[in-house]
């Protein structure tokens, strides 16, 4: 993954994470953006596990933050809605 691809992917995951926090967590936009930055900090190219956070999508990380691991037992939360998928 090039630096440009990494930065674009990071921005997309931040956008999706913040959307979940606003839409499902009821957070104000500023706080949701801050939470997204905390979840997806920029890591320099030499960071050993730079892309590890990408192994699951933003939906998963946001659901964990909002509902804990039990979200997987709630049918309405397991899969992201169409609105989330349309953010790409």
C-alpha positions, 0 to 999 in steps of 0.5 A, a space after each residue: 500500500 502506497 502512502 497515498 493509498 494509506 492516507 485515503 483509506 485512513 480518511 475513509 475509515 475515519 469518515 465511516 467510524 464518525 458516521 456510526 458514532 453520530 448515527 448510532 451513538 448520538 454523538 455530536 459531529 465534533 466529538 464523533 470526529 475526535 473519536 474517529 481520530 483516536 481510533 484511527 491515528 496516522 501511523 508513519 510508514 515505518 510503524 510495524 503494525 501500521 495497517 493492522 486496524 484495517 483488518 476489520 472495518 470501521 463498523 466493527 470498531 465503532 460497534 465495539 466502542 458503543 455496545 461492546 462485544 455483545 453487539 454480534 448477538 444483536 441482529 440489527 447491528 451485525 451488518 452495516 446498513 445500506 447508508 453506511 455502505 453508501 459512504 464509500 
